[in-house]
Amino acid sequence: MLHECFADPLNVVILVKTNLESGVRAHAVLFSSDLKLTDTLIHYYRLRFKSSSTSATLKNSGAWRTS
């Protein structure tokens, strides 16, 4: 993506996750100035979202206690 505010090209990845049962969609927009990182960027964000989801599940279930 080229824009007058950025001196260098910017890699933009738009992810759309759709729940097939409910039709609800979630979107994520990822940015990187390194145009070679598209696959790596998606992989790392996938791991980050999985980690966040697992943490939220543990907190909500009471299995993860903080003092």
C-alpha positions in Angstrom: 0.0 0.0 0.0 1.4 3.4 -0.9 0.3 6.6 0.8 1.6 10.1 0.8 2.1 9.9 4.6 4.5 7.0 4.3 7.9 7.2 2.7 8.1 3.4 2.1 5.6 0.8 1.1 3.5 -0.6 3.9 2.4 -4.2 4.0 -1.3 -4.4 5.1 -2.9 -7.8 5.8 -6.7 -7.9 6.5 -8.0 -11.1 8.2 -11.7 -11.9 8.4 -12.9 -14.7 10.6 -16.5 -15.8 10.1 -18.4 -18.1 12.5 -20.2 -20.4 10.1 -23.1 -21.1 12.5 -23.9 -17.5 13.5 -22.5 -15.6 10.5 -20.7 -13.2 13.0 -17.5 -11.8 11.6 -14.4 -10.6 13.3 -11.7 -8.5 11.6 -8.0 -7.9 12.2 -5.8 -5.5 10.3 -2.0 -6.1 10.5 0.7 -3.7 9.4 4.3 -4.2 8.6 7.0 -2.1 6.8 8.8 -5.3 5.9 7.1 -6.6 2.7 8.7 -10.0 3.0 7.0 -10.8 6.3 3.4 -11.5 5.2 3.3 -15.2 6.1 5.4 -14.7 9.3 3.3 -11.8 10.4 0.1 -13.8 10.0 1.7 -16.8 11.9 2.8 -14.6 14.8 -0.6 -12.8 15.1 -2.4 -16.2 15.0 -0.3 -17.4 17.9 -0.9 -14.1 19.8 -4.7 -14.4 19.3 -4.6 -18.0 20.4 -2.7 -17.1 23.5 -5.1 -14.3 24.4 -8.1 -16.5 23.9 -6.6 -19.3 26.1 -5.8 -16.7 28.8 -9.3 -15.3 28.7 -10.8 -18.9 28.9 -8.6 -19.8 31.9 -9.5 -16.5 33.7 -13.2 -17.0 33.1 -13.2 -20.6 34.2 -11.5 -19.7 37.5 -8.5 -22.0 36.7 -6.2 -19.1 36.6 -6.0 -17.2 39.9 -4.1 -14.0 40.4 -3.3 -12.6 43.8 
